């Protein structure tokens, strides 16, 4: 159950599903100090988290951006009326996603944030019917700060083009926001995120989903599928089908494009066509102009 805690004229969306982060707590203290004398809610002490049972304050720091952000609750009446979710305007959603990126950059809830160049959040159409979720940024994504700009991203773009779609029509992101790697000489080689690292990052992905509010999602690979569906997923057995996430939103599971790049070259054409068939379930082929 979400609660909104209001402190110092700012709104913080809190969730009992995630843990608090020291980076966000520091941000909250900074904001409170900057507005000395503002209202404070407390359970015996001044805290921006006082209306929540010790969760992490979930992103969204600027009042002008988030006074109605993600979930705007109706006034609670004596009859106990339920909160009414509303969708932000496109402009406010973009502002909120920028603030989310800044908050994610400061995240140190797992070791990955301290080693990465920057957080890599999603990009694309904020009213997209489909959100595509990959695993984590790669080396090029970590440097450029954009998702899917490396070899796997080029393969994704090629698939979208063949289906008659463009990346600009979708919202593309990753389940884990920081690059996990191991050094081999001077090269930073991709390393699969551990489950605890993906879990620590889950609330950032959930923030993106809450803001973009896509009707459906595409999970590329096992990490994305596990995070979105909340369970272990055998991608090769469950690919090419719709599954329901815990909220009931449909999620299509398929391979990550990097799996095709690593695959047997003799089976590459067959794997490519099978992957296109999977993607075509969520992204029906359109006639090209």
C-alpha positions, -999 to +999 in steps of 0.1 A: +000+000+000+015+033-010+015+063+012+024+098+005+046+116+031+047+154+028+076+172+043+089+207+038+066+213+009+078+183-010+061+150-018+078+117-014+062+085-027+069+056-003+065+019-008+066-008+019+081-031-007+115-015-008+142-006+016+154+030+024+186+042+008+212+064+024+215+085-007+178+094-007+178+100+031+207+124+026+188+142-002+157+145+021+179+160+049+193+184+024+159+195+013+146+199+048+176+220+058+171+242+027+135+250+038+140+256+075+108+261+093+087+240+069+061+216+083+074+183+096+056+151+104+071+128+130+067+098+152+087+114+180+113+130+157+114+151+125+115+128+095+103+129+059+095+092+063+073+096+093+041+086+075+057+054+062+070+024+080+107+030+073+106+026+035+129+043+010+116+077-002+109+069-038+125+095-061+105+126-071+120+155-051+108+187-068+075+202-057+067+218-090+071+184-107+056+160-082+028+177-064+006+154-084+032+128-093+025+092-102-004+088-078-026+117-068-048+108-040-083+121-035-090+136-001-099+109+024-134+113+035-152+101+066-165+072+045-129+062+037-130+067-001-102+051-020-074+070-036-079+078-073-048+073-095-043+098-123-019+101-152+005+130-154+008+152-185+035+143-210+056+173-199+053+165-162+061+129-169+093+139-187+103+162-158+097+134-133+118+109-154+146+134-153+144+137-115+143+099-114+175+098-133+192+122-109+181+101-079+192+069-095+226+084-102+230+088-064+218+053-056+242+031-035+218+005-023+241-021-039+278-020-048+272-014-086+264+023-083+299+032-069+317+015-097+296+026-127+301+058-146+265+068-142+230+053-139+213+045-172+176+050-171+151+045-199+142+067-228+116+069-255+079+077-258+063+084-224+029+073-237+042+042-253+019+011-255+050-011-249+079-008-225+109-029-235+130-040-205+165-054-208+190-067-183+215-039-175+236-013-193+267-025-211+300-007-215+289+017-242+256+024-224+275+032-192+297+057-210+269+074-230+242+072-204+216+057-228+201+022-230+207-002-259+234+018-278+259-011-280+259-042-302+227-056-286+210-023-291+219-023-328+204-058-331+172-046-314+170-016-338+174-040-367+146-061-354+123-031-348+130-019-383+122-052-399+089-052-380+081-017-391+086+000-357+111+026-345+126+030-311+110+064-307+076+046-306+086+026-275+100+032-241+132+012-236+149+006-203+168-020-182+159-039-150+193-029-134+204+007-138+242+004-133+268-015-153+282-046-136+315-057-150+348-073-143+381-060-156+401-081-180+432-061-187+418-027-196+385-040-209+353-040-188+335-072-194+298-077-187+289-097-157+254-108-149+238-089-120+232-110-089+196-115-078+201-092-047+214-065-070+184-068-093+161-067-063+178-036-049+172-019-082+137-030-087+120+001-072+137+023-098+122+002-126+089+003-108+091+041-107+095+042-145+066+018-150+044+040-127+053+071-146+051+057-182+022+034-173+026+011-204-003-013-210+022-041-217+059-049-213+085-070-231+111-087-210+144-093-228+162-121-210+160-139-177+170-110-154+142-087-168+117-116-168+125-125-132+122-089-120+090-082-138+072-114-130+085-118-095+097-154-100+123-175-117+117-178-154+130-204-178+132-181-208+137-208-235+106-226-223+084-196-216+094-173-244+069-161-270+040-160-246+022-134-225+025-138-187+009-116-160+030-096-136+019-093-100-004-064-109-019-083-138-001-063-165+008-085-195+045-093-200+059-110-231+091-130-224+118-135-250+156-137-254+179-108-248+195-097-281+229-105-266+219-142-265+217-141-303+251-125-306+266-152-284+247-181-302+260-207-326+267-189-359+253-219-378+219-214-361+219-176-362+193-172-390+169-196-374+174-179-340+168-145-356+135-155-372+123-171-339+132-139-321+114-118-346+083-140-342+084-135-304+087-097-307+060-097-333+035-109-307+039-076-288+049-055-318+028-067-348+045-062-381+036-030-398+038-022-435+067+000-443+062+032-462 
